[in-house]
């Protein structure tokens, strides 16, 4: 889906954590980090247990060199993933955190 279509859904009041994650990922892919972060933050505000949104936010922050913020996002995502039993994201975030600790 393109960004304009996603923004139109948002404008029609179809706001959801999933839509915000999708918009955040689309803006990140398009190179607009500021809008990406805004939508990803909205996603985790709407659903603090949305581990995929925390993971995406952490990746965006890591790419921007914001390593402390990325680690915190990964920790939040790890907590959420454990609570929901999403073991794939648990494993991925554990690896990402270990790598950040080695870098930092």
Backbone as a chain_set.jsonl record, in Angstrom:
{"seq": "XXXXXXXXXXXXXXXXXXXXXXXXXXXXXXXXXXXXXXXXXXXXXXXXXXXXXXXXXXXXXXXXXXXXXXXXXXXXXXXXXXXXXXXXXXXXXXXXXXXXXXXX", "coords": {"N": [[0.831, -1.175, 0.0], [0.465, 2.269, -0.696], [1.862, 5.322, 0.659], [0.142, 7.548, 0.487], [-2.399, 6.361, 0.338], [-2.49, 5.099, 2.81], [-2.304, 7.313, 4.527], [-4.714, 8.493, 3.836], [-6.524, 6.672, 4.904], [-6.006, 7.089, 7.609], [-6.829, 9.75, 7.816], [-9.529, 9.39, 7.453], [-10.267, 8.488, 9.883], [-9.561, 5.936, 10.635], [-7.724, 5.149, 12.53], [-5.204, 3.201, 14.024], [-3.013, 1.056, 15.906], [-1.774, -0.765, 14.225], [-2.068, 0.417, 11.697], [-0.535, 2.704, 12.133], [1.986, 1.532, 12.551], [2.412, 0.439, 10.005], [2.425, 2.789, 8.456], [4.643, 4.036, 9.638], [6.7, 2.253, 8.944], [6.538, 2.518, 6.161], [7.222, 5.217, 5.757], [9.81, 5.138, 6.812], [11.062, 3.477, 4.967], [10.878, 5.144, 2.779], [12.674, 7.03, 3.483], [12.048, 9.098, 5.213], [12.634, 9.816, 8.156], [11.726, 11.323, 10.329], [8.874, 11.509, 10.117], [8.395, 8.783, 10.124], [9.236, 8.034, 12.702], [7.388, 9.478, 14.229], [4.942, 8.2, 13.602], [5.507, 5.593, 14.458], [5.894, 6.0, 17.182], [3.317, 6.777, 17.823], [2.029, 4.368, 17.381], [3.045, 2.685, 19.457], [2.148, 4.115, 21.597], [-0.592, 3.866, 21.382], [-0.821, 1.107, 21.663], [0.907, -0.324, 23.9], [1.834, -2.86, 24.127], [2.567, -3.77, 21.67], [4.77, -5.42, 20.17], [6.031, -5.569, 17.652], [5.921, -2.964, 16.739], [7.525, -1.668, 18.615], [9.938, -2.91, 17.985], [10.337, -1.96, 15.343], [10.563, 0.791, 15.854], [12.878, 0.8, 17.426], [14.761, -0.159, 15.551], [14.755, 1.96, 13.731], [15.722, 4.024, 15.366], [18.238, 2.971, 15.991], [19.441, 2.931, 13.482], [19.66, 5.65, 13.128], [21.655, 6.195, 14.852], [21.035, 6.548, 17.485], [21.628, 5.017, 19.989], [21.127, 4.455, 22.743], [18.404, 5.076, 22.975], [17.399, 3.262, 21.127], [18.062, 0.832, 22.373], [16.401, 1.0, 24.617], [13.87, 0.972, 23.391], [13.97, -1.583, 22.249], [14.064, -3.08, 24.625], [11.546, -2.496, 25.703], [9.976, -3.625, 23.701], [10.769, -6.278, 23.945], [9.775, -6.955, 26.483], [7.033, -6.695, 25.934], [6.738, -8.627, 23.904], [7.374, -10.972, 25.28], [5.278, -11.038, 27.126], [3.141, -11.482, 25.426], [3.818, -13.832, 24.317], [5.24, -14.013, 21.942], [7.576, -15.521, 20.584], [9.365, -15.431, 18.44], [9.918, -12.703, 17.994], [10.933, -12.167, 20.523], [13.362, -13.629, 20.497], [14.688, -12.313, 18.368], [14.906, -9.66, 19.343], [16.421, -10.037, 21.639], [18.869, -10.744, 20.493], [19.412, -8.368, 19.066], [19.679, -6.56, 21.204], [21.932, -7.609, 22.539], [23.88, -7.184, 20.588], [23.863, -4.382, 20.475], [24.787, -3.789, 23.029], [27.392, -4.697, 22.841], [28.365, -2.916, 20.941], [28.102, -0.486, 22.255]], "CA": [[0.0, 0.0, 0.0], [1.299, 3.465, -0.739], [1.726, 6.239, 1.786], [-1.056, 8.379, 0.328], [-3.57, 5.546, 0.693], [-2.452, 4.903, 4.258], [-2.654, 8.595, 5.14], [-6.153, 8.695, 3.618], [-7.203, 5.852, 5.915], [-5.84, 7.798, 8.872], [-7.682, 10.943, 7.739], [-10.922, 8.936, 7.583], [-10.506, 8.078, 11.257], [-9.279, 4.515, 10.808], [-6.461, 5.103, 13.266], [-4.931, 2.001, 14.821], [-1.583, 0.804, 16.078], [-1.285, -1.458, 13.033], [-1.949, 1.417, 10.63], [0.612, 3.554, 12.453], [3.194, 0.746, 12.274], [2.544, 0.352, 8.553], [2.852, 4.11, 8.006], [6.007, 4.242, 10.101], [7.596, 1.461, 8.09], [6.527, 3.089, 4.809], [8.027, 6.442, 5.781], [11.211, 4.75, 7.005], [11.536, 2.976, 3.667], [10.973, 6.299, 1.883], [13.749, 7.887, 3.954], [11.53, 10.187, 6.044], [12.777, 9.305, 9.524], [10.921, 12.112, 11.27], [7.487, 11.022, 10.054], [8.413, 7.377, 10.533], [9.282, 7.974, 14.168], [6.112, 9.986, 14.743], [3.92, 7.153, 13.482], [5.874, 4.456, 15.304], [5.591, 6.393, 18.561], [1.856, 6.716, 17.963], [1.657, 2.945, 17.465], [3.328, 2.146, 20.79], [1.292, 4.832, 22.542], [-1.912, 3.237, 21.288], [-0.726, -0.279, 22.133], [2.25, -0.491, 24.476], [2.194, -4.266, 24.01], [2.763, -4.09, 20.25], [6.214, -5.649, 20.09], [6.529, -5.281, 16.302], [6.1, -1.51, 16.639], [8.731, -1.355, 19.393], [11.083, -3.375, 17.19], [10.523, -1.02, 14.227], [11.055, 2.039, 16.423], [14.265, 0.556, 17.807], [15.592, -0.233, 14.337], [14.863, 3.322, 13.208], [16.615, 4.754, 16.258], [19.576, 2.421, 15.833], [19.948, 3.416, 12.197], [19.978, 7.067, 13.308], [22.754, 6.313, 15.8], [20.484, 6.79, 18.822], [21.766, 3.66, 20.519], [20.444, 4.313, 24.033], [16.964, 5.06, 22.694], [17.113, 1.989, 20.461], [18.102, -0.226, 23.389], [15.189, 1.11, 25.435], [12.752, 0.493, 22.572], [14.094, -3.039, 22.175], [13.675, -3.631, 25.936], [10.08, -2.395, 25.781], [9.457, -4.632, 22.776], [11.061, -7.582, 24.531], [8.778, -7.157, 27.535], [5.737, -6.896, 25.28], [6.756, -9.909, 23.185], [7.31, -12.043, 26.279], [3.92, -11.065, 27.678], [2.219, -12.028, 24.419], [4.293, -15.14, 23.863], [5.762, -13.929, 20.572], [8.949, -15.958, 20.786], [10.217, -15.022, 17.322], [10.373, -11.345, 18.271], [11.787, -12.262, 21.717], [14.71, -14.035, 20.073], [15.297, -11.257, 17.553], [15.241, -8.509, 20.165], [17.545, -10.419, 22.498], [20.066, -10.635, 19.654], [19.653, -6.946, 18.793], [20.173, -5.944, 22.436], [23.311, -8.067, 22.765], [24.746, -6.469, 19.625], [23.979, -2.991, 20.908], [25.643, -3.752, 24.219], [28.765, -4.844, 22.38], [28.722, -1.678, 20.235], [28.136, 0.646, 23.181]], "C": [[0.882, 1.247, 0.0], [0.966, 4.41, 0.416], [0.462, 7.072, 1.681], [-2.317, 7.613, 0.721], [-3.632, 5.329, 2.202], [-2.822, 6.185, 4.995], [-4.145, 8.896, 4.97], [-6.965, 7.879, 4.622], [-7.155, 6.543, 7.275], [-6.76, 9.015, 8.924], [-9.159, 10.595, 7.882], [-11.233, 8.425, 8.994], [-10.254, 6.612, 11.526], [-7.964, 4.311, 11.56], [-6.366, 3.823, 14.086], [-3.424, 1.84, 14.937], [-1.01, 0.128, 14.832], [-1.115, -0.485, 11.861], [-0.74, 2.311, 10.881], [1.932, 2.82, 12.218], [3.448, 0.693, 10.77], [3.007, 1.685, 7.975], [4.299, 4.388, 8.415], [7.005, 3.498, 9.244], [7.67, 2.04, 6.684], [7.37, 4.364, 4.751], [9.504, 6.127, 5.99], [11.808, 4.282, 5.686], [11.731, 4.123, 2.675], [12.059, 7.278, 2.325], [13.305, 9.067, 4.798], [11.495, 9.72, 7.497], [11.89, 10.037, 10.518], [9.465, 11.638, 11.282], [7.399, 9.564, 10.487], [8.368, 7.279, 12.05], [7.972, 8.44, 14.785], [5.034, 8.898, 14.71], [4.245, 5.939, 14.356], [5.628, 4.775, 16.773], [4.084, 6.37, 18.819], [1.397, 5.266, 18.115], [1.888, 2.398, 18.86], [2.563, 2.888, 21.876], [-0.102, 4.203, 22.555], [-1.914, 1.825, 21.848], [0.696, -0.539, 22.615], [2.72, -1.939, 24.405], [2.462, -4.716, 22.588], [4.26, -4.23, 19.973], [6.784, -5.339, 18.706], [6.758, -3.783, 16.115], [7.32, -1.067, 17.436], [9.985, -1.744, 18.612], [11.382, -2.39, 16.056], [11.071, 0.31, 14.723], [12.525, 1.899, 16.806], [15.191, 0.503, 16.607], [15.818, 1.152, 13.751], [15.84, 4.138, 14.052], [18.057, 4.26, 16.114], [20.211, 2.928, 14.541], [20.365, 4.882, 12.285], [21.13, 7.28, 14.29], [22.315, 6.606, 17.222], [20.455, 5.465, 19.579], [21.076, 3.459, 21.865], [18.929, 4.232, 23.842], [16.566, 3.74, 22.039], [17.084, 0.849, 21.47], [16.848, -0.189, 24.248], [13.966, 0.623, 24.662], [12.786, -1.026, 22.454], [13.689, -3.682, 23.5], [12.154, -3.602, 26.106], [9.432, -3.46, 24.895], [9.649, -6.041, 23.31], [10.064, -7.917, 25.632], [7.415, -7.474, 26.926], [5.669, -8.257, 24.595], [6.68, -11.078, 24.159], [5.914, -12.178, 26.853], [2.927, -11.694, 26.713], [2.662, -13.374, 23.861], [4.807, -15.161, 22.437], [7.249, -14.244, 20.597], [9.889, -15.571, 19.635], [10.77, -13.617, 17.576], [11.246, -11.332, 19.524], [13.209, -12.595, 21.297], [15.409, -12.93, 19.287], [15.743, -10.08, 18.418], [16.361, -8.815, 21.154], [18.864, -10.295, 21.733], [20.409, -9.167, 19.402], [20.216, -6.238, 20.034], [21.621, -6.346, 22.729], [24.281, -7.331, 21.825], [24.933, -5.01, 20.02], [24.9, -2.859, 22.116], [27.107, -3.884, 23.844], [29.262, -3.581, 21.687], [28.954, -0.525, 21.201], [29.22, 0.567, 24.127]], "O": [[1.935, 1.262, 0.637], [-0.08, 4.296, 1.055], [-0.223, 7.282, 2.682], [-3.204, 8.169, 1.369], [-4.709, 5.371, 2.796], [-3.567, 6.149, 5.974], [-4.767, 9.485, 5.855], [-7.982, 8.352, 5.13], [-8.15, 6.574, 8.001], [-7.393, 9.281, 9.946], [-9.949, 11.403, 8.371], [-12.35, 7.979, 9.259], [-10.694, 6.091, 12.551], [-7.195, 3.401, 11.25], [-7.319, 3.418, 14.751], [-2.661, 2.417, 14.161], [0.117, 0.419, 14.43], [-0.132, -0.56, 11.124], [-0.003, 2.639, 9.951], [2.893, 3.419, 11.736], [4.578, 0.881, 10.321], [3.878, 1.717, 7.106], [5.083, 4.914, 7.625], [8.038, 4.048, 8.861], [8.74, 2.057, 6.076], [8.139, 4.564, 3.811], [10.363, 6.785, 5.402], [12.928, 4.653, 5.335], [12.632, 4.082, 1.836], [12.339, 8.249, 1.622], [14.108, 9.957, 5.075], [10.458, 9.285, 7.998], [11.363, 9.427, 11.449], [8.898, 11.394, 12.347], [6.438, 9.161, 11.142], [7.565, 6.535, 12.612], [7.502, 7.855, 15.761], [4.304, 8.709, 15.683], [3.342, 5.329, 14.93], [5.197, 3.904, 17.529], [3.635, 5.988, 19.9], [0.483, 4.976, 18.887], [1.02, 1.715, 19.403], [2.352, 2.349, 22.962], [-0.708, 4.033, 23.612], [-2.901, 1.393, 22.443], [1.571, -0.922, 21.839], [3.904, -2.208, 24.607], [2.572, -5.914, 22.325], [4.923, -3.267, 19.588], [7.924, -4.885, 18.606], [7.684, -3.379, 15.413], [8.067, -0.194, 16.995], [10.966, -1.001, 18.581], [12.537, -2.028, 15.832], [11.945, 0.897, 14.086], [13.324, 2.795, 16.535], [16.289, 1.059, 16.642], [16.925, 1.485, 13.327], [16.683, 4.857, 13.516], [18.99, 5.063, 16.117], [21.382, 3.306, 14.522], [21.3, 5.312, 11.608], [21.536, 8.416, 14.533], [23.153, 6.884, 18.08], [19.395, 4.872, 19.782], [20.498, 2.399, 22.105], [18.258, 3.415, 24.474], [15.523, 3.171, 22.359], [16.193, 0.0, 21.432], [16.29, -1.237, 24.573], [13.115, -0.067, 25.224], [11.748, -1.682, 22.548], [13.036, -4.726, 23.5], [11.554, -4.561, 26.592], [8.465, -4.11, 25.292], [8.782, -6.898, 23.141], [9.565, -9.04, 25.701], [6.733, -8.406, 27.352], [4.661, -8.958, 24.695], [5.997, -12.067, 23.891], [5.417, -13.288, 27.046], [1.981, -12.36, 27.133], [1.972, -13.978, 23.039], [4.811, -16.209, 21.791], [8.082, -13.338, 20.627], [11.09, -15.405, 19.851], [11.963, -13.376, 17.389], [12.206, -10.565, 19.589], [14.154, -11.917, 21.7], [16.585, -12.648, 19.516], [16.845, -9.562, 18.238], [17.165, -7.937, 21.47], [19.854, -9.797, 22.269], [21.569, -8.772, 19.515], [21.124, -5.414, 19.922], [22.434, -5.509, 23.121], [25.364, -6.915, 22.236], [26.033, -4.467, 19.911], [25.695, -1.923, 22.204], [27.968, -3.254, 24.458], [30.429, -3.212, 21.819], [29.853, 0.296, 21.018], [29.371, 1.453, 24.968]]}, "num_chains": 1, "name": "protein.A"}
